[in-house]
C-alpha cells in the first residue's frame, strides 16, 4: 500500500493524490493536521531523503520561525522537534512506497518509475 502523508488543502498533495487515483493505485492518506506527524517515521524519512530535503525552508511556516528555531534544524534532534512542533514545515507530500522507497514532493517521472516496478 502506498502511504501518502501531508495536509489535504496543499496543492501539491492534491495533485499527488489525484495522480495516484487516476492511475488506479491504492493509497492511504495520513493527514498531518488531524493525525499529527508520526514521530516514529521521521527518522526513517530523514535517513531516506535527509533533513535538508524533508524540511521546507521556502515556505511561510519556515519564514515565520525566529532565527533560534531555524538554527535548531541544524541537528537531527532539533530538526525532529521542529517538525513535530510545526507539521507544516515538512515538504509535502511524503510518500512511503511499497518498494521501501521514500519520496518528498511530487515528481511525475520518479513516481512513474516507482509504480512500474
Buried (B, 14 or more C-beta within 10 A) or exposed (E): EBBBBBBEEBEBBBEBBEBBEEEEEEBEBBBBEEEEBBEEBBEBBBEBBEBEBBBBEEBEBBEEBEEEBBEBBEEEEBBBBBBBEBBBBBBBBBBBBEEEBBBBBBEEEBBEEBBEE
